[in-house]
Amino acid sequence: MNQERDTAKTIVDYLQFGADQLDDAVATKLAAARQRAVSAMPETVYAAHAEVAHAGLGHVIHEAFHGRNAWMTMLATMALLLVVLALVQGNTTMNGPVEADALLLASELPPEAYLDKGFDAWLESTSEL
Amino acid sequence: MLALTLATLPAQAADLAKWSQLNGDQKKVLAPLAAEWDSLRPWQREKMLEIARDYPRMNTEQQNRVKRRLSDWSRMTPYERENARKKHQQFTALPPEKQQELRKKWQEYQRLPEAERQKLRGNLPEPTPEDDLGN
């Protein structure tokens, strides 16, 4: 998860850096364009945005799960859960326990020690193990 | 979306199959197997890729052991590998002092003349071919 956060932060930093480098003239043009786009927005859409902005979180959540577009919310929630699940699984795979074969190959006693029948016989004849 | 996610899993496994499709880190670890990689069974490759995945988390000494042993390990039969896994599990369940004793015994056994070790090997029955099943 930290890696995703770091990546997101890097992207934000780049965007912020890019925005900081803009000429005042360009920044002014962008601000004017945004203003024109907001002014051209149809009344109903603007009203819907305004309603959401003023309705409060509880109302928005209730509308999302019980309104006309509840199925879209459910679909989006399921998609989000799947993405989270995939990320958690990926994280677990990367940081999970070392597999048995890797441990076996890395251990001080080599694999052939476990398979050498002569070693077994010799152990039986020389020790109590 | 779930179906789509699940559908991509076999494709991902297949993508990992060929030596030319491994990434640089995987190739570096699995270099002892380069010549035979494409002839390994898919489940063998999967096991080896798991080892390559865990490799960076090992210390230098462990990494050297893994590299030395990979080639022999890949040539073992499934029965031998499974047998080694079981015995390794038993070994790790032993108290540390017993493990140390066993490691010492292995060193002593290695110092025996090959003829004597061969003689000791002959004293035990061979495993039956039917046992050579599984992973």
Chai-1 contact restraints between the chains, C-beta under 6 A:
chainA,res_idxA,chainB,res_idxB,connection_type,confidence,min_distance_angstrom,max_distance_angstrom,comment,restraint_id
A,A79,B,M1,contact,1.0,0.0,6.0,A-B,restraint_1
A,L82,B,M1,contact,1.0,0.0,6.0,A-B,restraint_2
A,V98,B,D54,contact,1.0,0.0,6.0,A-B,restraint_3
A,E99,B,E50,contact,1.0,0.0,6.0,A-B,restraint_4
A,E99,B,D54,contact,1.0,0.0,6.0,A-B,restraint_5
A,A100,B,R85,contact,1.0,0.0,6.0,A-B,restraint_6
A,D101,B,K47,contact,1.0,0.0,6.0,A-B,restraint_7
A,D101,B,I51,contact,1.0,0.0,6.0,A-B,restraint_8
A,A102,B,I51,contact,1.0,0.0,6.0,A-B,restraint_9
A,A102,B,D54,contact,1.0,0.0,6.0,A-B,restraint_10
A,L104,B,H88,contact,1.0,0.0,6.0,A-B,restraint_11
A,L105,B,V66,contact,1.0,0.0,6.0,A-B,restraint_12
A,L105,B,R69,contact,1.0,0.0,6.0,A-B,restraint_13
A,A106,B,M58,contact,1.0,0.0,6.0,A-B,restraint_14
A,A106,B,Q62,contact,1.0,0.0,6.0,A-B,restraint_15
A,A106,B,R65,contact,1.0,0.0,6.0,A-B,restraint_16
A,A106,B,V66,contact,1.0,0.0,6.0,A-B,restraint_17
A,E108,B,R103,contact,1.0,0.0,6.0,A-B,restraint_18
A,L109,B,R103,contact,1.0,0.0,6.0,A-B,restraint_19
A,L109,B,W106,contact,1.0,0.0,6.0,A-B,restraint_20
A,P111,B,A84,contact,1.0,0.0,6.0,A-B,restraint_21
A,A113,B,W106,contact,1.0,0.0,6.0,A-B,restraint_22
A,Y114,B,A84,contact,1.0,0.0,6.0,A-B,restraint_23
A,Y114,B,K87,contact,1.0,0.0,6.0,A-B,restraint_24
A,L115,B,E80,contact,1.0,0.0,6.0,A-B,restraint_25
A,L115,B,A84,contact,1.0,0.0,6.0,A-B,restraint_26
A,K117,B,R121,contact,1.0,0.0,6.0,A-B,restraint_27
A,K117,B,L124,contact,1.0,0.0,6.0,A-B,restraint_28
A,G118,B,R117,contact,1.0,0.0,6.0,A-B,restraint_29
A,G118,B,L120,contact,1.0,0.0,6.0,A-B,restraint_30
A,G118,B,R121,contact,1.0,0.0,6.0,A-B,restraint_31
A,F119,B,Y109,contact,1.0,0.0,6.0,A-B,restraint_32
A,A121,B,L120,contact,1.0,0.0,6.0,A-B,restraint_33
A,A121,B,N123,contact,1.0,0.0,6.0,A-B,restraint_34
A,A121,B,L124,contact,1.0,0.0,6.0,A-B,restraint_35
A,W122,B,Y109,contact,1.0,0.0,6.0,A-B,restraint_36
A,W122,B,L120,contact,1.0,0.0,6.0,A-B,restraint_37
